[in-house]
């Protein structure tokens, strides 16, 4: 079994025939989960779910943090675990423990991670401490993940996510953030993500996104802004396109855009199409409907000059 564990490349700490977690955990019942994971020296993918009745040890990745520190100090010569994908379901942990697990994962495997997924939903209301849970800004090299291409984050509360943390991911290609209810209306700062190709924002993440960030995302190919239905009305669930939204886009590689928006007070304009010459799919859903007649031609300064031969799939309020 030791030889098998050391050669494992994928491990999920959930009941699964494929990943044999039950069998492995029983075989090493005298060890903590952290000690068991430390024996898995070939892991490329690791999924840890802190679910009721399952793993509840917030120090589960502390061994890897210690190894990286010792390796950088020259006290350890053994190669690091080559982890490329780390998915963490932290919904059953309290704020402090969830924060610790995530920070340990980043500090331990940051140099090799390609994909990082964090799921805090459904997070228990009594577990939230917004003053404690703040994704820290990159203040040292241990927090920077130079190879990270995909970042997924789900949380029921906007305040549990400091978007400036994304600057730790200089080569990010995919940003997938879902933020649910109960939220401030403070807009995100402008994001500098020049390599981003896929932007997917659901819930309040679509509301607080700063549209000026699009000027710093020239590689975008897909945009998805979806809010779903709010239990507390438009002010809590759907994005309101305010005057901060401008339509002078310059996204020459954009191929697909899907958006569900509240246009009740917005001054929407199809002029953004001029800066998206390769857009072939456009799906716009307006739950409340615009406060004024919406026509593609009337949104353009000179409709006779604006022709979009690439656009093949156009859907408006289907």
C-alpha positions in Angstrom: 0.0 0.0 0.0 2.9 2.4 0.7 4.2 2.0 -2.8 0.7 2.5 -4.2 0.1 5.7 -2.2 3.4 7.2 -3.2 2.5 6.7 -6.8 -1.0 8.2 -6.6 -1.4 11.1 -9.0 -5.0 11.9 -8.1 -6.8 11.8 -4.8 -10.2 12.9 -3.6 -11.0 12.8 0.1 -14.6 11.6 -0.5 -16.3 8.2 -0.9 -15.3 7.1 -4.3 -14.5 3.8 -5.9 -12.3 5.4 -8.4 -10.0 7.1 -5.9 -10.3 4.5 -3.2 -10.4 7.0 -0.4 -12.3 4.7 2.0 -9.8 1.9 1.5 -6.8 4.2 1.9 -8.0 6.0 5.0 -8.8 2.7 6.7 -5.4 1.3 5.8 -3.8 4.3 7.5 -6.3 4.8 10.3 -3.5 5.4 12.8 -2.4 8.5 10.8 -3.9 11.9 10.5 -5.1 13.0 7.1 -2.1 15.3 6.8 0.4 12.5 7.5 -1.3 10.4 4.9 -1.2 13.1 2.3 2.5 13.6 3.0 3.1 10.1 1.8 1.4 10.9 -1.6 4.5 12.2 -3.3 3.3 12.1 -6.9 0.0 13.9 -6.5 -1.0 16.1 -9.4 -4.7 16.6 -8.5 -6.0 16.9 -4.9 -9.6 17.5 -3.9 -10.3 18.0 -0.2 -13.9 18.3 1.1 -14.5 19.3 4.6 -17.9 17.8 5.0 -19.9 16.8 8.0 -18.7 13.5 9.3 -15.5 13.7 7.2 -12.3 15.7 7.3 -12.3 18.5 9.9 -8.6 19.1 10.5 -7.6 22.6 9.4 -3.9 21.6 9.7 -4.2 19.1 6.9 -1.8 20.9 4.6 0.6 22.3 7.2 3.2 19.6 6.4 3.5 20.9 2.9 4.1 24.5 4.1 6.9 23.3 6.4 8.4 21.3 3.5 8.5 24.3 1.2 10.0 26.5 4.0 12.7 23.9 4.7 13.4 23.3 1.0 13.9 27.1 0.4 16.2 27.3 3.4 18.3 24.4 2.1 17.3 22.0 4.9 15.4 19.6 2.6 16.5 18.2 -0.7 13.6 15.9 -1.5 11.5 17.2 -4.5 8.2 18.9 -3.8 4.9 17.2 -4.5 4.1 18.3 -8.1 0.5 19.4 -7.4 -1.1 21.2 -10.3 -4.8 21.2 -9.3 -6.2 21.9 -5.8 -9.9 22.0 -5.1 -11.1 22.9 -1.6 -14.7 22.6 -0.3 -14.5 24.6 3.0 -18.2 25.0 3.6 -18.3 23.1 6.9 -15.3 24.9 8.4 -15.4 28.0 10.5 -14.0 31.3 9.1 -10.6 31.0 10.8 -10.1 27.3 9.8 -11.2 27.8 6.3 -8.8 30.7 5.9 -6.0 28.7 7.3 -6.5 25.8 4.9 -6.6 28.0 1.9 -3.5 30.0 2.9 -1.6 26.7 3.6 -2.6 25.4 0.2 -1.3 28.5 -1.6 1.9 28.8 0.4 2.6 25.1 0.0 1.8 24.5 -3.7 1.7 28.0 -5.2 4.8 27.5 -7.5 3.3 24.5 -9.2 -0.5 25.1 -9.2 -2.3 25.4 -12.5 -5.8 25.3 -11.1 -7.2 26.5 -7.8 -10.9 26.0 -6.8 -12.4 27.3 -3.5 -16.0 26.6 -2.5 -17.5 28.2 0.6 -21.1 27.5 -0.2 -23.3 26.9 1.6 -21.3 28.7 4.3 -23.0 28.8 7.7 -24.1 32.3 8.7 -22.9 31.8 12.3 -19.4 30.9 11.1 -18.8 34.1 9.2 -16.4 36.7 10.6 -15.9 39.2 7.8 -13.1 41.0 9.8 -11.1 37.7 10.0 -11.7 36.4 6.5 -9.9 38.6 4.1 -7.9 37.0 1.3 -4.5 38.8 1.8 -2.9 40.9 -0.8 0.3 39.5 -2.2 2.9 40.9 0.2 5.6 38.2 -0.3 6.7 35.7 -2.9 5.0 32.8 -1.1 1.6 34.2 -2.1 2.3 34.5 -5.8 1.3 31.7 -8.1 3.1 32.3 -11.4 1.7 29.2 -13.2 -1.9 29.5 -12.1 -4.2 29.7 -15.1 -7.6 28.8 -13.7 -9.2 30.2 -10.5 -12.7 29.3 -9.3 -14.3 30.8 -6.2 -17.8 30.3 -4.7 -19.1 32.2 -1.7 -22.5 33.2 -0.3 -21.1 36.6 0.7 -19.2 39.2 -1.3 -17.4 40.6 1.7 -15.5 37.3 2.0 -13.6 37.9 -1.2 -11.0 40.6 -1.7 -10.7 40.8 -5.5 -7.3 42.5 -5.3 -6.0 39.0 -4.4 -6.2 38.2 -8.0 -3.1 40.2 -8.7 -1.2 37.2 -7.2 -2.0 35.4 -10.4 -0.1 37.2 -13.1 -0.8 34.6 -15.8 -4.5 33.9 -15.1 -6.5 32.7 -18.1 -9.9 31.7 -16.5 -11.7 33.6 -13.7 -14.9 32.0 -12.5 -16.4 33.7 -9.4 -19.9 33.2 -7.9 -20.9 35.4 -5.1 -24.4 35.0 -3.8 -26.6 37.2 -1.5 -26.1 39.7 1.2 -23.8 42.3 -0.1 -22.3 45.7 -0.3 -22.6 47.7 -3.4 -19.0 48.7 -3.5 -17.5 48.2 -7.0 -14.4 46.2 -7.4 -11.2 48.0 -8.3 -9.9 47.8 -11.9 -8.4 44.3 -12.5 -5.1 44.0 -14.4 -5.3 40.6 -16.0 -3.8 40.9 -19.4 -3.8 37.2 -20.2 -7.4 36.4 -19.2 -9.3 34.6 -21.9 -12.4 33.5 -20.0 -14.4 35.7 -17.6 -17.3 34.1 -15.8 -19.1 36.0 -13.0 -22.3 34.9 -11.4 -24.5 36.4 -8.8 -23.2 39.6 -7.1 -19.8 39.1 -8.7 -21.5 40.4 -11.9 -22.9 43.3 -10.0 -19.7 44.6 -8.5 -17.4 43.9 -11.4 -15.7 47.1 -12.6 -16.3 47.4 -16.4 -13.1 49.5 -16.7 -11.2 46.2 -16.2 -12.2 45.2 -19.7 -9.6 47.7 -21.0 -6.9 45.6 -19.3 -8.1 42.2 -20.7 -7.2 42.3 -24.4 -7.1 38.5 -24.7 -10.7 37.8 -23.7 -12.5 35.3 -25.8 -15.6 34.5 -23.6 -17.6 36.7 -21.2 -20.4 35.4 -19.1 -22.2 37.7 -16.7 -25.2 35.9 -15.1 -27.0 36.8 -11.9 -30.0 34.5 -11.5 -33.0 35.4 -9.4 -32.6 37.3 -6.2 -34.7 36.5 -3.1 -34.5 40.2 -2.0 -35.2 42.0 -5.3 -33.1 43.7 -7.9 -30.9 45.6 -5.4 -29.6 42.4 -4.0 -29.4 40.1 -7.0 -29.1 41.6 -10.5 -26.3 43.9 -11.7 -27.4 47.5 -12.4 -25.4 48.9 -15.3 -24.6 52.4 -14.1 -22.9 55.3 -15.8 -19.5 53.5 -15.0 -20.3 51.1 -17.9 -18.9 52.4 -21.1 -19.2 50.6 -24.4 -15.9 51.7 -26.1 -14.6 48.1 -25.9 -11.5 46.9 -27.6 -11.7 43.2 -27.4 -10.5 41.9 -30.9 -10.5 38.3 -29.8 -13.9 38.1 -28.1 -15.9 35.3 -29.6 -18.8 34.8 -27.2 -20.7 37.0 -24.7 -23.6 35.9 -22.5 -25.2 38.3 -20.0 -28.2 38.7 -17.9 -28.6 42.4 -16.9 -31.0 44.8 -15.3 -31.4 47.6 -17.9 -34.0 49.5 -16.1 -31.8 52.5 -15.6 -28.9 51.7 -17.9 -27.8 53.4 -21.1 -26.9 50.3 -23.0 -25.3 50.6 -26.4 -24.5 48.1 -29.0 -21.6 50.2 -30.1 -19.4 47.8 -28.2 -19.7 45.5 -31.2 -17.3 47.8 -33.1 -14.5 46.7 -30.8 -15.4 43.0 -31.1 -14.8 42.1 -34.7 -14.7 38.3 -34.0 -17.8 38.1 -31.9 -19.9 35.2 -33.2 -22.3 34.6 -30.3 -24.2 37.2 -28.4 -26.9 36.3 -25.8 -28.4 39.2 -23.8 -31.2 38.6 -21.3 -32.9 41.6 -19.7 -35.0 40.4 -16.8 -36.7 43.8 -16.2 -36.5 45.0 -19.7 -34.9 48.3 -20.8 -36.5 51.5 -19.8 -36.4 52.6 -23.5 -36.8 50.9 -26.9 -33.7 48.8 -27.6 -32.7 48.6 -31.3 -29.4 47.5 -32.6 -29.4 50.0 -35.4 -30.4 53.0 -33.3 -27.5 52.3 -30.9 -25.0 52.9 -33.8 -23.8 56.2 -35.1 -24.0 55.1 -38.7 -25.8 51.8 -39.0 -25.1 51.6 -42.8 -21.4 51.4 -42.0 -21.7 48.9 -39.2 -21.8 45.3 -40.6 -21.0 42.3 -38.5 -20.5 39.3 -40.8 -18.9 37.1 -38.1 -22.0 37.4 -35.7 -23.9 34.1 -36.3 -25.9 33.6 -33.1 -27.9 36.6 -31.7 -30.4 36.1 -28.8 -32.2 39.0 -27.1 -34.6 38.2 -24.2 -35.6 34.8 -25.4 
